[in-house]
Amino acid sequence: MKEIGMRNMSQRAVLLASILWAVSLAAFGQVSTTIFGGTATGASATTAPAMAAVPAATPLPSSIGLKSSPSLDSAAAASLAAPGPSALAATDASGGDQALITRPASGRANDQQSNFQRFVQQATGRALPIYGQNLFSAPAGYAPISQAVVPNDYLLGPGDEIRLQIWGAIDSEQRLLINRHGQINLPKVGVINLTGVRAGDLESVLRGKIGRVFTHFNLNATLGRLRSIQIYVVGQARQPGTYTVSSLSTLINALFEVGGPSSNGSMRNIQLKRDGRVVGEMDLYSFIARGDRGGDVPLQPGDVIVIPPVGPRVAVLGAFEQPAIYELKGAGSVGEVLALGGGVSVLATPGKALLERIDPTADTARHIEDLALDTAGLKRPLRDGDILTLIEISPQFANAVTLSGNVAVPMRYPFTPGMRVSDLVINNNFLVPVSYWLSVNAAANMAGYSMPEVNLDYATVQRLDPNTLRTEIIAFNLSKALLGDPKENLLLKPGDLLRVYGPNDPGADTLNTITLRGEIVGGVKRFAWRPGFTVKDLIPNAEWLIQRYNYWQKPSGKELRNDINWDYAQILRRVPQTLETKALTFNLGEAVLGQNPAQNLTLEPGDQISLYTTSQMAIPVAKRIRLVTLAGEVAVPGVYQVQPGENLPQLIHRVGGLTPQAYLYGAEFTRESTRQQQQKNLDSIISKLETQMQAEASRQSANITSTSDAQAQLAAQQRQLQIQQQQLARMKTLKSNGRISLELPLANLTLAALPALPLEDGDALTIPSRPGYVSAVGEVYNENAIIHRPGKTVGDVLTTAGVSDQAELDNAFVLRADGSVKAARDHNSLFRMSSFEDIEVMPGDTVVVPPKLDRETGWTKFVLGLKDWTQILYQLGLGAAAWKTLN
């Protein structure tokens, strides 16, 4: 009972102490539901002046405790004043996103090439980087993680924030900031010195201090915002200076954040000094190559990072994964340096490497040595200034032959002794390219007919002669090789390249090649020459050549007249003995058909045989293909081939003559060559008119005076120019028809009256039926067709049509149905007994009455240069429709 009474007294004493503590805090007006509630509490204002380098903590909301207890003196937060403008961000260990580092305002300096880098570039032609320097271009990748757990060996210091939670007999949640003296202040507990306390020992230290006053409680202490520390970077750094970094930073973090060593700075002997003593040394190569963080010391305020000048350097390039400039540490060997870049590559030749070395004591300082990458070679020490070049292995295959070109699977295949072409191309499926089957699978339509997919007449083997080191190309007949012909089924060697060509590919030229040239074979087609070859060995028969011509040219219609010239072909031959080129001609038809053995010439290597079509090499008319069109009122209209010496009347007679309805006087005979010449003349006239129109417009613009009516003159000129341009545009639409006037008699017209006109390829004759009307166009009131009656004259037509007041009868003319022209001025003269109006008109004739040329219109002035419209319409193959277009 006595023990129970003592325990109750003890509990009452604790409760009384808590009440007294709460009362003392209430005197400051800071009563809360937590004991350590509200804002961060540190040392008193009188003992904790403002810290310019440490930011103020952000207050947290008070949490509701299990018991109602008074708060600690939150007025102690005034012990840490707000930081000034120069304050730096700290790191929040519990997840705050704060800046890691503050760099000098000038930013990171642009690193330049070192003298050794320039020396290597001059010696090798390659600009090599410094090994590991590229890693410093991404410093953020090596920043300490601000949200990581604070290590247990982290030493607390001024500026660190402590987040304290207490529950049990007392409840509190508080942020406490260590002041510049390394202390925090808890009312009733007093000042607690945390300088040098490890983060792992924080809870035990606080528990012991608070336990002197309170009992029956639990607590949790973590770090919030961590302090920033100031360090110095000196020596051969990219950007030496003073830096403010996170207190979690290590030497590696700081090196990467400040940009690392410069081109002249060492990566293998970096020192960390603290209070004048070297507390750490870092070899960055160990970290970069092997991930070894030995020497990576946590930073403390005032630490100095010293980057000394770079040590001995060597350059490694060639067949190496990381060609760069490497720094030696001590007596570095070839193997040690190569290990930094991944070791000796499988692509490097093991038996030979090149080492360029500098010997300052020699008369000529630079020399070069051979180096084998064997065990002894890898142990060989390197010296400052060495340039090591690893030689890449040869791409040559020891036992391979290559199949390429127009084949199904172009790739390398293993060579076996005695291998021939037929052993490599096993069957025809090897010769069908994948693109063909893709087209078939896509249901694509194949152009042409009987289209070859591979050049079976010509293939080549490319081979390197190991003795002369000359590449030779050997041609052979692929089709015969696959059939086992011993002359064509070549014996292959290792390293051979067998190329198969597509149907449109003539293939590579060789010393044993014969060439066919001409559009008949699609340009160029090559053959492999063999002793005793003749023309017929290349062109076995006429059908072979015709088939190729039909494939390449696909002639149709008028193109059928462009046939193979069977009478003439030519061989160009070089004669090495005389350095001359001979031209040998022969009859292609006789050579191919075997009618004349003398024409089947024996061929020699390098011969070029030129084949021609009848359009390329003109042949006699009797041998040409001439197709003439007969249409209209003939017995059998159609397209007919003209026989040698046959003229127009004879052709009509051969096809059955004329029908009873044929109106021979109105026959329209056209010729393509005439049409082209007429169109050329018409285009020339239009071009001259256009030039005259532009010159006249310029002249009139220059003559406009600066009078009051100048604007009216300019407007009238523009209207006139617009009219001329419209008329010129209509003229450009005119097309010549190539008509030739047959100049037939008016009466008793029979087939025998047609001129014995020699016929040309493309001629056309259209014979209409007899029309029952004549026409009048131009300045007449009635431009409709007028019924024709025997004996009707031009005067009768003009009377029926009615001549307008603006008609120029002196320039009237008749467009005859046979294409001829009768003009009024040729009949109205003192020396003629008949006048223009007395001319008898024929069915299909057209009387044209032009307007007077004295009217002041744009069109009249435009055509003043065309005095003779009769000649224009007659000579240029234009009919009455053209006159209507012009008007």
Helices and strands as residue ranges (DSSP letters): H 2-26, G 74-79, E 91-92, E 101-102, H 115-124, G 133-137, G 139-142, E 161-168, E 172-177, E 183-186, E 190-193, G 199-201, H 202-211, E 217-223, E 225-226, E 228-235, E 241-246, H 251-257, E 270-274, E 277-282, H 284-290, E 304-307, E 313-318, E 324-327, H 334-340, E 348-358, E 366-371, H 375-379, E 387-392, E 400-405, E 411-414, H 421-424, G 428-431, H 434-441, E 459-464, E 471-476, H 478-482, E 497-500, E 513-518, G 519-521, E 523-528, H 535-538, H 542-553, G 557-561, E 564-575, E 580-586, H 588-593, G 597-599, E 608-613, G 621-623, E 627-632, E 638-641, H 648-654, G 664-666, E 668-670, H 672-702, H 710-732, E 739-740, G 751-753, E 764-767, E 773-778, E 786-787, H 794-801, G 809-811, E 813-815, E 821-823, G 824-826, G 836-838, E 846-849, H 858-862, H 869-875, H 880-886
